[in-house]
């Protein structure tokens, strides 16, 4: 008889793997990729391909020649970072800047901390913030969306080169919110993605389809997105009720900028978000509050990336302070 | 339909693979030699009462459990004692065992071998406990805790409800399922005996709803028994865990480090209830039990009534022989069972099943970095953070292990099962429990 294997229990393993999780996220981003190509054409495709390839390349290079350890570029995590980074930049970003972004994301934010699972911050967001600070002009000049086919109303000239959030922020210096809204394409267009912006922040609809897929596959849980979006809606809603001339309504905050992308795809990053359900809710609320603070009173029109990275920094503290509910806890206190 | 009850925190859904559920219990023929370990219970081993060369009968007491947490051992066969020697038991260690050359099958005459159901319980509460002690009954769910000890409620505590575990949440295993189908009335009488022994008016039998036939059979039969309710439960592993089952059927949570009696509950397995019936009503010691033999490559998975001390090789032969692609043999289920070192290990009181895994099912997946996905946290039925406990144990940070409640771990394996990085979380947590346990015991000495 052959030799028997002996090991501790359990003797069976579920079918989950890191690779499956990562590729689920990649598949979830496909609808948003398609919409971005629809509105921004080959430029979008170029940014997606170069960002992904650059991230994969840098991970391979660092693992093979700097760390000299096992190479795991095919686990899908670098690809997720690549696509997310592409989602966070304008489609007309020069290629060399994009490659620097990929290098910062993978090299600085991920591999220097020990690679997958060790990074305290979301790598793609670190890359984006680095680019935003280093190349503010290139990072905030957006092309106007131009549908590849179909019959959409002409895109207002006033908005070209800007995002709805940027347009609003700039316009509020001289006008009121309702006046500015009249010159914009409207909420439905915001929802399908007929607006200026980075690849991944344009179409809330496509992102929500992907998010539903991630929920179904149990790659994300409800806590962070719900707390994040909920707090944005409540916070911006209060301001809007107080003064609708000075503050945009919650739906506008929901559908524009990177909120949907951030709340479902980036704040939920397993590595850099907290463990327990309670800590995740606080994390989400923190993201939401900081987002609105920056959008309304900050120097930037958009605050999602900063909000998530700031809350990433609080993750270890939240993990320490908010433990999961232990079995038998309630009675012990009694 | 109303939502079925289950426990709240954590849990996983491994594939059920109840291959032998449709196979009625058959009697396994006697072995040529029986290898009966003197320690088949949690606690101290029995002290041998027989000597080499002595003739014994089936059901004869051969070792006495003298310590408080200890249990009597009876011969499962009749014949001649060949030797008392250290032989490998399912734990993998060599421990004192009585080897008996089987000659015929002559039972101790006081055992009632008839099939007639005896419903009337004539023994008093005290006599019941003594009888259960005398007959060497231990918990047959796997933990093998001496049953008479469970019935002795500590001073200051009060038992309110008896819970009978018919969950059988381990994949593959079907012994309890078959017992509930074929010996339902006996289980219910056993339950009534345990109720009397414990001094409670109420008993709940929890059964997962992947066994609808068992639920309906037990519900039908229970109508003529006072105070016994059958509660169907939504399938979720590890519902058969004592604390999880209590939570599922009563909503009460046993506090950390405490026993079920803290919330007025005592839990026994259906197999134990059956053994109690036989012990009290039929005067029969515990020397045989139902064992599932199963595995995807086995020709004929099934359920057998097996005498303790029978080598598992006999069960495997009965199921069509050991498949060529065998990679691992497990005593118990795939989630909490123990990998066995050979096919000559005997069936003991705690053997609920023998599972033969194929080679490709036996290997663990490659281990990579933790990605902090927290699936182990969501899966943990005790609300622990397995990723953290494993990390602390790996780095020998025992104080942190203790503070994060490593001792609460019930070793159900849900964390390791669910980990996408394939990390052997439970291996490390077991190490942590072992070391923290030592530290706590030493603290008591100073």
Interface residues (C-beta under 8 A of the other chain):
Chain A: X1 X2 X4 X5 X6 X7 X8 X9 X10 X11 X12 X13 X14 X16 X17 X18 X20 X21 X72 X75 X77 X114 X115 X116 X117 X118 X221 X270 X271 X275 X276 X323 X324 X325 X326 X327 X328 X329 X330 X331 X332
Chain B: X9 X12 X14 X15 X92 X171 X243 X247 X252 X253 X254 X255 X256 X258 X262 X263 X322 X326 X327 X328 X329 X330 X334 X335 X336 X337 X338 X339 X340 X341 X342 X343 X355 X357 X359 X361 X362 X363 X364 X365 X368 X369 X370 X371 X372 X373 X374 X375 X377 X378 X380 X381 X382 X383 X384 X385 X387 X388 X405 X408 X411 X413 X414 X416 X417 X418 X419 X420 X421 X422 X424 X426 X427 X430
